[in-house]
Each structure stands twice: as C-alpha cells, then as structure tokens.
Amino acid sequence: MTSVVVFGAGGRAGRAVLAEAERRRVDATPVLRDPSRHPDVADAVPGDATSAADVERVARGHDAAIVAVYAADLDPAAYGPAMRALLEGLERAAVPRLLLVGVATTLPGEHGVAVFEEPGFPAEWRPFAQARADEVAVLERYAGPVDWVVLTPPMELVEKPGDTRYEIRDFGNPLTYAALACALLDEAAESRHHRRQIGISGG
C-alpha cells in the first residue's frame, strides 16, 4: 500500500489520518467538498464522497480510500444511495479497498441488536444512527470488487497526541484520533479484515 485518498480530510479523524500518513511516508490525497473552508489542509482537492463522478476523479490511482466524513447536513434517507455512489466511483477508479469510519451505535448491544435499536435509545438520535446502519447494510449486500471494512470507534474519541494504542474490540476504552488513524492505515497496509464491521477501542 503506497497511496490513500482521504474523504473528510478537514475533520479531526481525517486530519489525524493525514498526519499519520505523512509520518509513515504514505502518499495521501486529502479530499474536501470545499477546500476553501479549510485553507490549512495542504494540497486538498475538491470532491464529494456522495458523487460517483467525483469519487472516480479523485480516487483513481490510489491503493485505498479512507472515508471519515461526518455529514450532519445530509438527509438520513440519502446515506444508502450515497454509499452506492461511493462504491460505484471506486469501482470505476479501480480502487480495490474501502475503509469507512463507522459509528458505535450500529454495533451490537447487550440485547443482541444494534445499540440504536435497544429500548431507551434517544429518539432524536435514531434517524442518524439508522442512516449509518443503512450504509453498512449496503456494504453487506454489495457483491462487487471493492474490498471494504467498517472500523468503528467507541462513542468517546479523544485528543491525546502520541497515544496510538488500539485493540480490535467493541465498546472498550476511549480511543484517540491518533490511534484511529493508525488503525485505518494499518488495515490499509495489512488487509487483515474483509467485508465486515469491526469495533476498535483504546489499548
């Protein structure tokens, strides 16, 4: 693995990935919907992860795509179609690997169903959680050539520079953004998991 394209490069997770990629001397292309809003992200290119044409254009020539997009303004009903567009763009660009940062509410809870489906889950958070679960469902039904993994951090992500410890585990210790970046780039390099959602937690 020598190059990654990073969607959502202006967020904390995306920036951590760029920093870790630079440390590892991995070529990383930052992608932002509007690079002018993040002038401190060097060499960012414009692109929308929900547009197959944009994804094809910016992803071509990379070994893996890392998607760390938090799209709070996206209609919950659009998440499933957006994932299908992302996969279509990656197929056209011949990018073999997709690594998506998931959300913990889609992991199985203590009652055997996703956390957001459990009794007592706040109703106001359910549409977003369902939308992210719809993304995973699209991936699980996908039979195309792009090998995907959803890496899902715990609910508590923290800033703690230098702490890159992590383990494959649902709902463990708080995870740092630096450790999340390491988990993503380790998976991109080593391809240890395939076509599944996994939890990652602080070490």
C-alpha positions in Angstrom: 0.0 0.0 0.0 1.6 3.2 -1.2 -1.2 5.7 -1.5 -4.6 6.6 0.0 -7.3 9.1 -0.8 -8.9 10.6 2.3 -12.5 11.8 2.2 -13.5 14.1 5.0 -9.9 15.4 5.4 -10.9 18.5 7.2 -12.4 16.8 10.3 -10.4 15.6 13.3 -10.3 12.0 12.1 -9.3 12.9 8.6 -6.6 15.3 9.8 -5.2 12.5 12.1 -5.0 10.2 9.1 -3.1 12.8 7.0 -0.7 13.3 9.9 -0.1 9.6 10.3 0.3 9.0 6.6 2.9 11.8 6.5 4.8 10.1 9.4 4.7 6.8 7.5 5.6 8.4 4.2 2.4 7.2 2.6 1.1 9.4 -0.2 -2.3 10.8 0.9 -4.6 12.9 -1.1 -7.0 15.0 1.0 -10.5 15.5 -0.4 -12.9 18.2 0.7 -16.2 19.3 -0.6 -15.0 22.9 -0.3 -11.2 23.2 0.1 -11.6 27.0 0.6 -13.1 26.3 4.0 -10.0 24.5 5.2 -7.0 26.5 3.8 -4.7 24.8 6.3 -5.2 21.4 4.7 -2.4 21.4 2.2 -2.9 20.1 -1.4 -6.6 19.4 -0.8 -8.7 18.6 -3.9 -12.4 19.3 -4.3 -14.7 16.3 -4.3 -17.9 14.9 -2.8 -17.9 11.3 -1.5 -21.6 11.1 -2.4 -20.9 11.7 -6.1 -19.8 8.7 -8.2 -18.2 11.0 -10.7 -16.2 12.9 -8.1 -15.1 9.7 -6.4 -13.9 8.3 -9.7 -12.0 11.5 -10.5 -10.2 12.0 -7.2 -9.6 8.3 -6.2 -8.1 7.0 -9.4 -4.5 5.7 -9.0 -4.8 5.1 -5.2 -4.5 1.8 -3.4 -7.2 2.5 -0.8 -9.9 5.0 0.0 -10.4 6.2 3.6 -13.8 7.8 4.4 -14.0 9.8 7.6 -16.9 12.0 6.6 -19.3 13.4 9.2 -22.2 14.8 7.1 -24.6 16.1 9.6 -26.4 18.1 6.9 -27.1 15.0 4.8 -30.7 13.8 4.7 -30.8 10.4 6.5 -32.6 8.9 3.6 -29.6 9.7 1.4 -27.0 7.6 3.2 -27.8 4.3 1.5 -27.8 5.9 -2.1 -24.6 7.8 -1.2 -22.8 4.6 -0.3 -23.9 3.0 -3.5 -22.5 6.1 -5.4 -19.2 5.8 -3.4 -18.8 2.2 -4.4 -19.6 2.9 -8.0 -17.0 5.6 -8.1 -14.4 3.4 -6.5 -15.2 0.6 -9.0 -14.8 3.0 -11.9 -11.5 4.2 -10.5 -10.2 0.7 -9.9 -9.6 1.3 -6.2 -9.5 -2.1 -4.6 -10.0 -1.1 -0.9 -12.5 1.0 1.1 -12.1 1.8 4.8 -15.0 3.5 6.4 -15.1 5.1 9.9 -18.3 3.8 11.4 -20.4 4.9 14.5 -20.7 2.8 17.7 -24.5 3.0 17.7 -24.6 0.5 14.8 -22.6 -2.2 16.7 -24.5 -5.0 18.6 -25.6 -4.0 22.1 -26.2 -6.1 25.1 -29.6 -7.3 23.8 -28.2 -8.7 20.6 -29.5 -5.8 18.4 -27.8 -2.7 17.3 -27.4 -0.1 20.1 -29.7 2.4 18.4 -32.5 -0.3 18.3 -32.3 -1.0 22.0 -35.0 0.2 24.4 -34.3 3.6 25.8 -32.2 4.8 23.0 -32.8 8.6 22.5 -35.4 9.0 19.7 -33.8 12.2 18.4 -30.6 10.3 17.6 -32.2 7.4 15.9 -32.6 8.8 12.4 -28.8 9.4 12.1 -28.0 6.1 13.6 -30.4 4.3 11.3 -28.8 6.1 8.3 -25.4 4.9 9.3 -26.8 1.4 9.7 -28.2 1.7 6.2 -24.7 2.4 4.9 -23.4 -0.8 6.5 -26.4 -2.7 5.0 -25.5 -1.5 1.5 -21.9 -2.8 2.0 -23.1 -6.1 3.4 -25.3 -6.6 0.2 -22.5 -5.5 -2.1 -21.0 -8.2 -4.3 -18.6 -6.1 -6.4 -14.8 -6.0 -6.5 -14.2 -3.3 -3.8 -13.0 -5.0 -0.6 -14.4 -3.0 2.4 -14.1 -2.7 6.1 -16.0 -0.5 8.6 -13.8 0.4 11.5 -16.0 1.6 14.3 -14.6 3.5 17.3 -16.2 3.7 20.7 -18.5 6.6 21.5 -15.7 8.5 23.1 -13.0 9.8 20.8 -10.4 12.0 22.4 -7.5 14.2 21.5 -4.3 12.8 23.1 -1.3 13.3 20.9 1.2 10.4 20.9 -1.2 7.8 22.2 -1.6 5.4 19.2 -2.7 2.3 21.2 -5.7 0.4 20.0 -7.3 -3.0 20.0 -10.0 -4.8 18.0 -12.8 -4.7 20.5 -16.4 -3.3 20.7 -17.1 -0.7 23.4 -13.7 -0.7 25.1 -11.6 2.2 26.4 -11.8 5.7 24.8 -9.9 5.9 21.6 -7.6 8.7 20.5 -7.9 10.2 17.0 -4.2 9.3 16.5 -5.0 5.6 17.3 -7.9 5.7 15.0 -5.6 6.9 12.2 -3.1 4.1 13.0 -5.9 1.5 12.9 -7.1 2.8 9.5 -3.6 2.9 7.9 -2.6 -0.5 9.5 -5.7 -2.0 7.9 -5.0 -0.3 4.6 -1.5 -1.8 4.6 -2.1 -5.2 6.0 -5.7 -6.1 4.9 -6.4 -8.1 8.0 -10.2 -7.9 7.8 -12.6 -8.2 4.8 -16.2 -7.2 4.2 -17.2 -6.8 7.8 -17.7 -4.2 10.5 -15.2 -4.3 13.4 -15.0 -2.3 16.6 -11.8 -0.7 17.7 -11.0 0.7 21.1 -8.2 2.3 23.1 -5.5 0.0 24.2 
